[in-house]
């Protein structure tokens, strides 16, 4: 199984669903040339109008992610000509969480998800521009620089020179402050509510993401107010998620991280740009 492609499918499908929901309920999403709207405490200036793209969601999707750990920045991105219907994915909303369950087979061939290029992607706002380049092997963008730093509260601005995805620039979001996750989650019981706890959240959101890849691929994505210091994943969100009792067969990961994000369009692509601060990332099994 291609785990890089797995990340791309999850990111792109999730971004497509989130963008469609945002577009159908709000007129704040800007199109090419405008500044993206921020749901986590920064970024958008509200400027820029729609360039004629559909307000009902985009047929293609992508996600750009800036991760800042101990000040050091890394980036990743994926764009896919793929829709959730083509993967026969099942989606549901359980409390504050979005649940996406997809069959595994499209990840094992090149027919289910076609990676596409946006040219060279650059994220500015740190000590130096962070450049993301597309891997011809994985089909996912990754940064190579290890010495670029971003500070909490900085405005991160992403741009792309364009390719299959049209060029864009001026899309912004804020770099969130770090949090300290106060518990270990190396075991998560799917028969109970999962309570996540952290300290240090000052504004914006904390994202809790759980990914299980086995006979099917399941993602549970939740967001909570950072100042709350806690967030609960309802047990019903785990109802159809594959078991992680045997970590040798399934890839089971979690992350609890502060997040700020913006959504925008570039041609037919609905794109999410996220900035993540330091939190906790790990693997888990079921009891």
C-alpha positions in Angstrom: 0.0 0.0 0.0 1.2 3.5 -0.9 1.0 5.5 2.4 1.9 8.7 0.7 -1.0 8.3 -1.7 -3.2 7.4 1.3 -2.4 10.8 2.8 -3.3 12.4 -0.4 -6.6 10.6 -0.8 -7.6 11.4 2.8 -6.5 15.0 2.5 -8.1 15.7 -0.8 -11.4 13.9 -0.1 -11.7 15.5 3.3 -10.9 18.9 1.8 -13.5 18.4 -0.9 -16.2 17.6 1.6 -15.3 20.4 4.0 -15.1 22.9 1.2 -18.5 21.9 -0.2 -20.1 22.3 3.2 -18.4 25.7 3.7 -19.4 26.9 0.2 -23.0 25.9 0.6 -23.5 27.7 3.9 -21.4 30.8 3.4 -20.5 33.4 0.9 -17.1 34.2 2.4 -15.0 31.8 0.4 -13.0 33.8 -2.1 -11.9 32.7 -5.6 -8.7 33.1 -7.5 -6.7 36.1 -6.4 -8.7 36.8 -3.2 -7.5 36.1 0.3 -8.8 32.9 1.9 -11.2 33.0 4.8 -9.8 31.9 8.2 -11.8 29.8 10.6 -9.1 29.7 13.3 -8.3 33.3 14.2 -6.5 35.0 11.4 -5.6 35.4 7.8 -8.4 36.5 5.6 -9.0 40.2 4.9 -12.4 39.5 3.4 -11.3 41.0 0.1 -11.8 39.7 -3.4 -14.9 38.5 -5.0 -16.0 35.3 -6.7 -14.6 34.8 -10.2 -17.6 32.8 -11.4 -16.7 29.5 -9.7 -19.7 27.5 -8.4 -20.7 28.3 -4.8 -22.0 24.8 -4.3 -18.5 23.2 -4.0 -15.7 22.2 -6.3 -15.4 19.0 -8.3 -11.7 18.6 -7.5 -9.9 19.2 -4.2 -6.6 19.7 -2.5 -5.0 20.4 0.9 -1.9 22.4 1.8 -0.5 22.0 5.3 2.1 24.0 7.1 3.3 22.2 10.3 5.4 24.1 12.9 7.1 22.1 15.6 9.5 23.8 18.0 9.5 26.7 15.6 10.8 24.6 12.7 8.5 24.4 9.7 7.6 21.7 7.2 5.0 21.5 4.5 3.0 19.1 2.5 0.3 19.3 -0.1 -1.9 17.1 -2.3 -4.3 17.8 -5.1 -6.6 15.1 -6.5 -8.9 14.8 -9.4 -11.1 12.7 -7.2 -14.6 13.0 -5.7 -15.9 11.2 -2.7 -18.5 9.5 -4.8 -15.8 7.9 -7.0 -14.3 6.2 -4.0 -17.7 5.0 -2.8 -17.0 6.7 0.6 -19.4 6.8 3.4 -19.6 10.1 5.3 -21.4 11.1 8.4 -21.3 13.8 11.1 -21.3 12.6 14.8 -21.3 15.5 17.2 -18.3 17.7 16.5 -16.7 15.1 14.3 -16.7 14.3 10.6 -16.3 10.6 9.8 -15.1 9.4 6.4 -14.9 5.7 5.5 -13.5 4.6 2.1 -12.7 1.3 0.6 -9.0 0.6 0.4 -8.7 -0.5 -3.2 -8.2 2.9 -4.9 -5.0 3.4 -2.9 -3.4 0.3 -4.4 -3.8 1.3 -8.0 -3.3 4.5 -10.0 -6.8 4.4 -11.3 -8.7 5.7 -8.3 -6.7 8.9 -7.5 -4.8 10.9 -10.0 -2.2 13.3 -8.5 -1.9 16.6 -10.2 0.5 19.5 -10.2 0.1 23.1 -9.0 3.6 24.0 -10.1 5.9 25.1 -7.3 4.2 25.9 -4.0 5.7 28.5 -1.7 4.7 29.4 1.9 5.9 32.8 3.0 5.8 34.5 6.4 8.7 32.7 8.1 12.4 33.3 8.4 12.6 32.3 4.7 10.2 31.1 2.0 9.3 27.4 2.4 9.2 25.7 -0.9 7.1 22.5 -1.6 7.9 20.3 -4.6 5.9 17.5 -6.1 7.3 14.0 -5.8 6.9 12.0 -9.0 6.9 8.8 -6.9 4.3 9.6 -4.3 2.3 12.3 -6.0 2.4 14.4 -2.9 4.1 17.7 -2.3 6.8 17.9 0.5 9.2 20.5 1.7 12.9 19.8 1.8 14.3 22.7 3.9 14.8 22.0 7.6 15.9 25.5 8.8 12.9 27.6 8.0 11.1 28.9 11.2 7.7 30.4 11.8 6.5 32.1 15.0 3.1 31.8 16.6 0.8 34.5 15.4 2.7 35.0 12.1 0.7 35.2 8.9 1.5 32.4 6.5 0.8 33.2 2.9 0.7 30.4 0.3 1.1 30.8 -3.5 1.6 28.4 -6.4 3.0 28.9 -9.9 0.3 26.8 -11.4 0.0 23.7 -13.5 -3.0 21.4 -13.7 -4.2 23.5 -10.7 -4.3 27.2 -11.8 -1.8 29.6 -10.2 -2.9 31.3 -7.0 -1.4 33.7 -4.4 -2.3 35.8 -1.4 -4.0 33.0 0.5 -3.4 33.4 4.2 -3.9 31.9 7.6 -2.3 32.5 11.0 0.2 30.2 12.7 -1.5 29.0 15.9 0.2 28.9 19.3 1.4 25.5 20.6 -0.5 23.3 23.1 0.6 20.7 25.6 -1.4 17.4 25.4 -1.7 16.2 29.0 -2.5 12.5 28.4 -1.2 9.7 26.3 -3.5 8.1 23.8 -1.5 5.0 22.8 -4.7 3.0 23.6 -8.1 4.2 22.4 -11.2 2.2 23.3 -13.7 2.4 20.4 -16.6 1.3 22.7 -16.3 4.5 24.8 -16.2 8.2 24.3 -12.6 9.4 23.7 -11.8 12.4 25.8 -8.8 14.5 24.6 -7.2 17.0 27.0 -4.6 19.8 26.5 -3.4 23.0 28.0 -2.0 26.2 26.6 -4.7 26.9 24.0 -5.2 30.6 23.6 -7.4 31.1 20.6 -8.6 29.3 17.4 -9.2 25.6 17.2 -7.6 22.3 18.2 -8.0 19.6 15.6 -8.2 15.9 16.7 -7.7 13.6 13.7 -7.8 9.8 13.9 -6.8 7.7 10.9 -7.2 3.9 10.6 -6.1 2.1 7.5 -6.7 -1.6 7.2 -9.4 -3.4 5.0 -10.9 0.1 4.7 -9.6 3.6 5.4 -11.4 5.6 8.1 -10.7 9.1 9.2 -12.4 10.9 12.1 -11.8 14.7 12.0 -13.0 16.9 14.9 -12.4 20.5 15.9 -12.8 22.1 19.3 -12.3 25.5 20.8 -8.6 25.7 21.8 -9.5 27.5 25.1 -11.8 24.7 26.2 -8.8 22.5 27.1 -10.8 19.3 26.3 -12.7 17.7 23.5 -14.8 14.5 23.3 -15.1 12.2 20.3 -18.4 10.4 20.8 -18.2 6.6 20.7 -20.7 6.5 17.9 -18.0 8.0 15.6 -16.1 4.7 15.9 -19.0 2.5 15.0 -17.8 1.4 11.5 -14.1 2.1 12.0 -11.8 -1.0 11.5 -10.3 -2.4 14.7 -6.8 -1.4 15.8 -6.4 -4.4 18.1 -3.5 -5.7 16.0 -1.2 -2.8 15.1 0.8 -5.2 12.8 -2.1 -5.2 10.3 -3.6 -1.7 10.6 -2.0 1.7 10.6 -3.7 3.6 13.4 -2.6 7.1 14.1 -3.9 10.1 16.0 -3.0 13.8 16.3 -4.1 16.5 18.7 -2.8 19.8 17.3 -3.8 23.5 17.2 -5.0 24.5 13.8 -5.9 27.6 11.8 -7.3 27.2 8.2 -8.6 29.0 5.2 -10.5 27.7 2.2 -10.4 29.1 -1.4 -10.9 28.1 -5.0 -8.4 27.9 -7.9 -10.2 27.1 -11.0 -12.2 24.0 -10.3 -10.3 23.1 -7.2 -11.6 23.6 -3.7 -8.5 24.0 -1.5 -7.9 24.0 2.2 -4.8 25.7 3.6 -4.0 24.7 7.2 -1.3 25.8 9.6 -0.7 23.5 12.5 1.3 24.2 15.7 2.9 21.8 18.1 0.7 19.3 19.9 0.9 15.5 20.0 1.0 12.8 17.3 1.3 9.1 17.8 0.0 5.6 17.0 -2.5 3.6 19.0 -4.1 0.2 19.4 -7.5 -0.9 20.8 -7.7 -2.7 24.2 
